[in-house]
Amino acid sequence: MGFWLSVYVFRHAIYLLTS
């Protein structure tokens, strides 16, 4: 439960940090 949410948040954080 919440696995995909964690994946989404993680990927979004990486996207913001690398943009």
Buried (B, 14 or more C-beta within 10 A) or exposed (E): EEEEEEEEEEEEEEEEEEE
